[in-house]
């Protein structure tokens, strides 16, 4: 079974599957004829286990211990429940602060943010962890680089095509045979198509958050 089939069957992206392989959680066989990874029912079952545990927020290291047999599912869940309980307390603390702000009925311009930040820092020193949405504030910037590269490459290839067509129109007698000319023009056109498709794929990956997989784990 190819990775595309596994992706469709399990609902885990190819990048995530590759990441789990890099982390040693998945070891597909290699096809002796072409060297490609060969996924079977066992790999599908493992990926479903990983998907279940990751959707519950279980860390990869905990999954690794379960796979190695040094920890049972019950052991892992007991440790994970401690983490979830801590996160619940953190969330309740955040909710309490939000309720306090709601009851104040003040405009943003009149809000004493410094005092509130000092209060939050004091809570953080005692072990509270707040949600920090700043980490996602730069996400739109990630689209800039692939878009710029695509535009530049497309412009370059389009210029090459235009130059060849101009030379052909300027001096048809000295130009290469028409079939060869078609091939020469088709090459940069294919490059443009490939770059655009790569951009679409990249945008999808960023949108799905795949680019953050390793950081989140």
KASUL-V539488 format. One record per residue. N is the residue number from 1. RES is the residue in three letters. PHI is phi in whole degrees, -180 to 180 (999 if undefined). BURIAL is I if it has 9 or more other ideal C-beta (glycine too) atoms within 8 Angstrom, else O. D_FIRST is the distance of its C-alpha to the first C-alpha in Angstrom with 2 decimals. Layout:
{{N:RES:PHI:BURIAL:D_FIRST} {N:RES:PHI:BURIAL:D_FIRST}}
//
This chain:
{{1:UNK:999:I:0.00} {2:UNK:-84:O:3.80} {3:UNK:-64:I:6.70} {4:UNK:-63:O:8.29} {5:UNK:-69:I:6.36} {6:UNK:-65:I:7.00} {7:UNK:-57:I:10.36} {8:UNK:-69:O:11.19} {9:UNK:-76:O:10.45} {10:UNK:-96:I:12.30} {11:UNK:84:O:14.68} {12:UNK:-117:I:14.64} {13:UNK:-66:I:15.02} {14:UNK:-59:O:13.22} {15:UNK:-65:I:16.57} {16:UNK:-66:I:16.82} {17:UNK:-61:I:13.51} {18:UNK:-61:O:14.81} {19:UNK:-64:I:18.13} {20:UNK:-64:I:17.12} {21:UNK:-66:I:15.70} {22:UNK:-63:O:19.07} {23:UNK:-83:I:20.88} {24:UNK:80:O:19.47} {25:UNK:-87:I:18.12} {26:UNK:-143:I:14.51} {27:UNK:-134:O:13.70} {28:UNK:-69:I:10.15} {29:UNK:-73:O:10.48} {30:UNK:-106:O:11.06} {31:UNK:-69:I:10.27} {32:UNK:-66:O:13.89} {33:UNK:-83:O:14.16} {34:UNK:-121:O:13.38} {35:UNK:79:O:13.23} {36:UNK:-74:O:10.17} {37:UNK:-67:I:8.41} {38:UNK:-122:I:5.61} {39:UNK:-93:I:4.85} {40:UNK:-128:I:6.00} {41:UNK:-57:O:8.86} {42:UNK:-65:O:11.19} {43:UNK:-66:I:9.85} {44:UNK:-62:I:9.72} {45:UNK:-64:O:13.20} {46:UNK:-64:I:14.45} {47:UNK:-64:I:13.68} {48:UNK:-66:I:15.49} {49:UNK:-63:I:18.29} {50:UNK:-62:I:18.59} {51:UNK:-60:I:18.68} {52:UNK:-60:O:21.37} {53:UNK:-68:I:23.43} {54:UNK:-70:I:23.31} {55:UNK:-66:O:24.42} {56:UNK:-85:O:27.28} {57:UNK:87:O:28.06} {58:UNK:-71:I:27.44} {59:UNK:-64:O:27.55} {60:UNK:-62:I:24.77} {61:UNK:-63:O:27.24} {62:UNK:-67:I:27.80} {63:UNK:-64:I:24.11} {64:UNK:-62:I:24.07} {65:UNK:-66:I:27.07} {66:UNK:-63:I:25.52} {67:UNK:-64:O:22.45} {68:UNK:-76:O:24.94} {69:UNK:87:O:27.01} {70:UNK:-82:O:30.11} {71:UNK:-146:I:30.16} {72:UNK:-86:O:29.52} {73:UNK:-61:O:28.33} {74:UNK:-62:O:32.01} {75:UNK:-60:I:33.14} {76:UNK:-63:I:30.77} {77:UNK:-69:O:31.87} {78:UNK:-62:O:35.50} {79:UNK:-68:I:35.19} {80:UNK:-69:I:33.26} {81:UNK:-64:O:35.93} {82:UNK:-63:O:38.53} {83:UNK:-64:I:36.77} {84:UNK:-63:I:36.42} {85:UNK:-64:O:40.09} {86:UNK:-64:I:41.09} {87:UNK:-66:I:39.16} {88:UNK:-64:O:40.86} {89:UNK:-64:I:44.22} {90:UNK:-62:I:43.42} {91:UNK:-65:I:42.51} {92:UNK:-63:O:45.68} {93:UNK:-65:I:47.71} {94:UNK:-63:I:46.31} {95:UNK:-63:O:47.07} {96:UNK:-64:O:50.58} {97:UNK:-65:I:51.24} {98:UNK:-65:O:49.95} {99:UNK:-64:O:52.26} {100:UNK:-62:O:55.13} {101:UNK:-67:I:54.53} {102:UNK:-63:O:54.33} {103:UNK:-75:O:57.70} {104:UNK:-76:O:59.38} {105:UNK:52:O:59.15} {106:UNK:-113:O:59.68} {107:UNK:-78:O:58.69} {108:UNK:-59:O:56.35} {109:UNK:-63:O:59.30} {110:UNK:-98:O:61.19} {111:UNK:-79:I:58.39} {112:UNK:-86:O:59.12} {113:UNK:-65:O:55.65} {114:UNK:-62:O:57.00} {115:UNK:-66:O:58.30} {116:UNK:-68:I:55.07} {117:UNK:-64:O:52.99} {118:UNK:-64:O:55.38} {119:UNK:-64:I:54.93} {120:UNK:-66:I:51.13} {121:UNK:-64:O:51.40} {122:UNK:-65:O:53.60} {123:UNK:-66:I:51.06} {124:UNK:-64:I:48.31} {125:UNK:-67:O:50.52} {126:UNK:-90:O:50.67} {127:UNK:116:O:46.88} {128:UNK:-75:I:45.91} {129:UNK:-121:O:42.95} {130:UNK:-98:I:43.00} {131:UNK:-65:O:40.30} {132:UNK:-124:O:40.42} {133:UNK:-80:O:39.20} {134:UNK:-62:O:40.43} {135:UNK:-63:O:37.07} {136:UNK:-98:O:35.68} {137:UNK:-68:O:38.77} {138:UNK:-96:O:37.56} {139:UNK:-57:O:34.20} {140:UNK:-58:O:35.54} {141:UNK:-65:O:36.56} {142:UNK:-65:I:32.96} {143:UNK:-76:I:32.66} {144:UNK:-63:O:35.61} {145:UNK:-59:O:34.19} {146:UNK:-63:I:31.18} {147:UNK:-67:I:33.49} {148:UNK:-62:O:36.22} {149:UNK:-61:I:33.98} {150:UNK:-64:I:32.64} {151:UNK:-63:O:36.22} {152:UNK:-64:O:37.56} {153:UNK:-66:I:34.91} {154:UNK:-64:I:35.27} {155:UNK:-63:O:39.05} {156:UNK:-64:O:38.95} {157:UNK:-66:I:36.80} {158:UNK:-65:I:38.92} {159:UNK:-65:O:42.01} {160:UNK:-63:I:40.77} {161:UNK:-62:I:40.14} {162:UNK:-64:O:43.55} {163:UNK:-65:O:45.26} {164:UNK:-66:I:43.90} {165:UNK:-67:I:44.88} {166:UNK:-64:O:48.26} {167:UNK:-65:I:48.87} {168:UNK:-66:I:47.97} {169:UNK:-70:O:50.33} {170:UNK:-72:O:53.04} {171:UNK:-142:O:53.10} {172:UNK:-58:O:51.28} {173:UNK:-66:O:53.07} {174:UNK:-92:O:51.80} {175:UNK:-80:O:48.24} {176:UNK:-63:O:45.35} {177:UNK:-55:O:44.58} {178:UNK:-56:O:43.05} {179:UNK:-58:O:39.61} {180:UNK:-67:O:39.42} {181:UNK:-63:I:40.66} {182:UNK:-62:O:37.93} {183:UNK:-64:O:35.29} {184:UNK:-63:I:37.07} {185:UNK:-74:I:37.17} {186:UNK:-69:O:33.56} {187:UNK:-62:O:32.36} {188:UNK:-65:I:33.75} {189:UNK:-64:I:32.72} {190:UNK:-66:O:29.07} {191:UNK:-63:I:29.57} {192:UNK:-60:I:31.01} {193:UNK:-61:O:28.12} {194:UNK:-63:O:25.61} {195:UNK:-66:I:27.80} {196:UNK:-64:I:28.18} {197:UNK:-64:O:24.45} {198:UNK:-65:I:24.07} {199:UNK:-64:I:26.95} {200:UNK:-59:O:25.45} {201:UNK:-64:O:22.25} {202:UNK:-64:I:24.56} {203:UNK:-62:I:26.77} {204:UNK:-63:O:23.97} {205:UNK:-63:I:22.92} {206:UNK:-65:I:26.60} {207:UNK:-63:O:27.13} {208:UNK:-79:O:24.35} {209:UNK:87:O:25.71} {210:UNK:-61:I:22.68} {211:UNK:-66:O:25.18} {212:UNK:-98:O:26.87} {213:UNK:-54:I:24.01} {214:UNK:-62:O:25.20} {215:UNK:-64:O:28.78} {216:UNK:-73:O:28.21} {217:UNK:-95:O:26.65}}
//
